[in-house]
């Protein structure tokens, strides 16, 4: 029988120049994430009003957006279509920004 030993991920805190945010990266951006981050940041800096980040479930969209927020150094509002997803996003953003304020607001009306 084989014994499997897992070690906790050794992430790092990253701070971008001019940004008040300190981002915890449990792993570096991978795959298409670095290009997506660069293009989204570039779009915001060029005044793009609407941009869309597409990806399948579990592809790292929240992590990508956390990197964009940290690089831009600007506050962000993240909207979710339902309370369950809002709670999940809140939890994930708290993990990515443990040293910064992350707030959670939901309507009490369905």
GROMACS elastic network, one bead per residue, 0.5 to 0.9 nm:
[ bonds ]
;  ai    aj funct       b0    kb
    6     9     6  0.89041   500
    7    10     6  0.84012   500
    9    26     6  0.62481   500
    9    27     6  0.76359   500
   10    25     6  0.89616   500
   10    26     6  0.63432   500
   10    27     6  0.75950   500
   11    24     6  0.68649   500
   11    25     6  0.53582   500
   11    27     6  0.55785   500
   11    28     6  0.81676   500
   12    23     6  0.82204   500
   12    24     6  0.57352   500
   12    25     6  0.53643   500
   12    26     6  0.63315   500
   12    27     6  0.76818   500
   12    28     6  0.87789   500
   13    22     6  0.62779   500
   13    23     6  0.54502   500
   13    25     6  0.60553   500
   13    26     6  0.84649   500
   14    21     6  0.85413   500
   14    22     6  0.56916   500
   14    23     6  0.50939   500
   14    24     6  0.62588   500
   14    25     6  0.70129   500
   14    70     6  0.85601   500
   15    18     6  0.85740   500
   15    19     6  0.67827   500
   15    20     6  0.77920   500
   15    21     6  0.64290   500
   15    23     6  0.63225   500
   15    24     6  0.89397   500
   15    70     6  0.73553   500
   15    71     6  0.80194   500
   16    19     6  0.54394   500
   16    20     6  0.82037   500
   16    21     6  0.77458   500
   16    22     6  0.78223   500
   16    23     6  0.87387   500
   16    70     6  0.67929   500
   16    71     6  0.56333   500
   16    72     6  0.83147   500
   16    73     6  0.78100   500
   17    20     6  0.86122   500
   17    71     6  0.79013   500
   17    73     6  0.85533   500
   18    71     6  0.85622   500
   18    72     6  0.84313   500
   18    73     6  0.67324   500
   19    22     6  0.78860   500
   19    70     6  0.64587   500
   19    71     6  0.65860   500
   19    72     6  0.67128   500
   19    74     6  0.74569   500
   20    70     6  0.78538   500
   20    73     6  0.58879   500
   20    74     6  0.81204   500
   20   100     6  0.84633   500
   21    69     6  0.81456   500
   21    70     6  0.54514   500
   21    71     6  0.82828   500
   21    73     6  0.62844   500
   21    74     6  0.85151   500
   21    97     6  0.73019   500
   21    99     6  0.79056   500
   21   100     6  0.64408   500
   22    70     6  0.69644   500
   22    96     6  0.84273   500
   22    97     6  0.63157   500
   22    98     6  0.80917   500
   22    99     6  0.65731   500
   22   100     6  0.70592   500
   23    66     6  0.74661   500
   23    67     6  0.72674   500
   23    70     6  0.63027   500
   23    95     6  0.89069   500
   23    96     6  0.55679   500
   23    97     6  0.52651   500
   23    98     6  0.78981   500
   23    99     6  0.82023   500
   23   100     6  0.86960   500
   24    27     6  0.87402   500
   24    95     6  0.71902   500
   24    97     6  0.61118   500
   24    98     6  0.74063   500
   24    99     6  0.88574   500
   25    28     6  0.62003   500
   25    29     6  0.82343   500
   25    63     6  0.83786   500
   25    67     6  0.86084   500
   25    96     6  0.66589   500
   26    96     6  0.82253   500
   27    30     6  0.83926   500
   29    32     6  0.82262   500
   29    33     6  0.55118   500
   29    34     6  0.57640   500
   29    37     6  0.88202   500
   29    60     6  0.88027   500
   29    63     6  0.80681   500
   29    64     6  0.74811   500
   29    67     6  0.85024   500
   30    33     6  0.54470   500
   30    34     6  0.64217   500
   31    34     6  0.71763   500
   31    35     6  0.84737   500
   32    35     6  0.56560   500
   32    36     6  0.61696   500
   32    37     6  0.86899   500
   33    37     6  0.59575   500
   33    38     6  0.85315   500
   33    60     6  0.77028   500
   33    61     6  0.82792   500
   33    63     6  0.86658   500
   33    64     6  0.60993   500
   34    37     6  0.51567   500
   34    38     6  0.62159   500
   34    39     6  0.86567   500
   34    64     6  0.81003   500
   35    38     6  0.51275   500
   35    39     6  0.61107   500
   35    40     6  0.85369   500
   36    39     6  0.51816   500
   36    40     6  0.60244   500
   36    41     6  0.84916   500
   36    53     6  0.78261   500
   36    64     6  0.74511   500
   37    40     6  0.52644   500
   37    41     6  0.60956   500
   37    42     6  0.84380   500
   37    64     6  0.61456   500
   37    65     6  0.74568   500
   37    67     6  0.68133   500
   37    68     6  0.57023   500
   37    71     6  0.88229   500
   38    41     6  0.52812   500
   38    42     6  0.60103   500
   38    43     6  0.85308   500
   38    68     6  0.79703   500
   39    43     6  0.60032   500
   39    44     6  0.86760   500
   40    43     6  0.50220   500
   40    44     6  0.63267   500
   40    45     6  0.86385   500
   40    51     6  0.72428   500
   40    52     6  0.86581   500
   40    53     6  0.83342   500
   40    65     6  0.87449   500
   40    68     6  0.69546   500
   41    44     6  0.52535   500
   41    45     6  0.61850   500
   41    46     6  0.85860   500
   41    68     6  0.60001   500
   41    69     6  0.84732   500
   41    71     6  0.74173   500
   41    72     6  0.66690   500
   42    45     6  0.50833   500
   42    46     6  0.60831   500
   42    47     6  0.86835   500
   42    48     6  0.86676   500
   43    46     6  0.50869   500
   43    47     6  0.63181   500
   43    48     6  0.51091   500
   43    49     6  0.82774   500
   43    50     6  0.87416   500
   43    51     6  0.75698   500
   44    47     6  0.51434   500
   44    48     6  0.53125   500
   44    49     6  0.73803   500
   44    50     6  0.87917   500
   44    51     6  0.85398   500
   44    72     6  0.83636   500
   45    48     6  0.74964   500
   45    72     6  0.83301   500
   48    51     6  0.70404   500
   53    61     6  0.71775   500
   53    64     6  0.89668   500
   53    65     6  0.87280   500
   54    61     6  0.76553   500
   55    58     6  0.80680   500
   55    59     6  0.58627   500
   55    60     6  0.77875   500
   55    61     6  0.66053   500
   56    59     6  0.55709   500
   56    60     6  0.86031   500
   56    61     6  0.85196   500
   57    60     6  0.79817   500
   57    61     6  0.84147   500
   58    61     6  0.76075   500
   59    62     6  0.86658   500
   59    63     6  0.89804   500
   60    63     6  0.51716   500
   60    64     6  0.60465   500
   60    65     6  0.86372   500
   61    65     6  0.61777   500
   61    66     6  0.85970   500
   62    65     6  0.50937   500
   62    66     6  0.61284   500
   62    67     6  0.86582   500
   62    89     6  0.74000   500
   62    92     6  0.75168   500
   62    93     6  0.77081   500
   63    66     6  0.50233   500
   63    67     6  0.63241   500
   63    68     6  0.87175   500
   63    92     6  0.82685   500
   63    93     6  0.82508   500
   63    96     6  0.76734   500
   64    67     6  0.52060   500
   64    68     6  0.63615   500
   64    69     6  0.88045   500
   65    69     6  0.61017   500
   65    70     6  0.84979   500
   66    69     6  0.51441   500
   66    70     6  0.61470   500
   66    71     6  0.85751   500
   66    93     6  0.70201   500
   66    96     6  0.68391   500
   66    97     6  0.81474   500
   67    70     6  0.51060   500
   67    71     6  0.60480   500
   67    72     6  0.85342   500
   67    96     6  0.88811   500
   68    71     6  0.51721   500
   68    72     6  0.60886   500
   68    73     6  0.84327   500
   69    72     6  0.52806   500
   69    73     6  0.59861   500
   69    74     6  0.63042   500
   69    75     6  0.71815   500
   69    76     6  0.68749   500
   70    73     6  0.51363   500
   70    74     6  0.74741   500
   70    75     6  0.89526   500
   70    97     6  0.89174   500
   71    74     6  0.83056   500
   72    75     6  0.86725   500
   78    86     6  0.85321   500
   78    89     6  0.83150   500
   79    82     6  0.89134   500
   79    86     6  0.73616   500
   80    83     6  0.72869   500
   80    84     6  0.86208   500
   80    85     6  0.60513   500
   80    86     6  0.51639   500
   80    87     6  0.89540   500
   80    89     6  0.80140   500
   81    84     6  0.86838   500
   81    85     6  0.70664   500
   81    86     6  0.75077   500
   82    85     6  0.56211   500
   82    86     6  0.61868   500
   82    87     6  0.88105   500
   82   106     6  0.88553   500
   83    87     6  0.61038   500
   83    88     6  0.85957   500
   83   106     6  0.67676   500
   83   107     6  0.84467   500
   84    87     6  0.52859   500
   84    88     6  0.63937   500
   84    89     6  0.87661   500
   85    89     6  0.60786   500
   85    90     6  0.84700   500
   86    89     6  0.51740   500
   86    90     6  0.60848   500
   86    91     6  0.86207   500
   86   104     6  0.78037   500
   86   105     6  0.84855   500
   86   106     6  0.77969   500
   87    90     6  0.50740   500
   87    91     6  0.62109   500
   87    92     6  0.86879   500
   87   104     6  0.76847   500
   88    91     6  0.51735   500
   88    92     6  0.62505   500
   88    93     6  0.86426   500
   89    92     6  0.50937   500
   89    93     6  0.60119   500
   89    94     6  0.84411   500
   90    93     6  0.52377   500
   90    94     6  0.60885   500
   90    95     6  0.86827   500
   90   102     6  0.72652   500
   90   103     6  0.73720   500
   90   104     6  0.62604   500
   91    94     6  0.51713   500
   91    95     6  0.64354   500
   91    96     6  0.88891   500
   92    95     6  0.51070   500
   92    96     6  0.63644   500
   92    97     6  0.86561   500
   93    97     6  0.59078   500
   93    98     6  0.80875   500
   93   102     6  0.69663   500
   94    97     6  0.51073   500
   94    98     6  0.52998   500
   94    99     6  0.85179   500
   94   100     6  0.81124   500
   94   101     6  0.80826   500
   94   102     6  0.60358   500
   94   103     6  0.86973   500
   95    98     6  0.55145   500
   96    99     6  0.88186   500
   97   100     6  0.53387   500
   97   101     6  0.75081   500
   97   102     6  0.73415   500
   98   101     6  0.77203   500
   98   102     6  0.82363   500
  106   109     6  0.86588   500
  107   110     6  0.72708   500
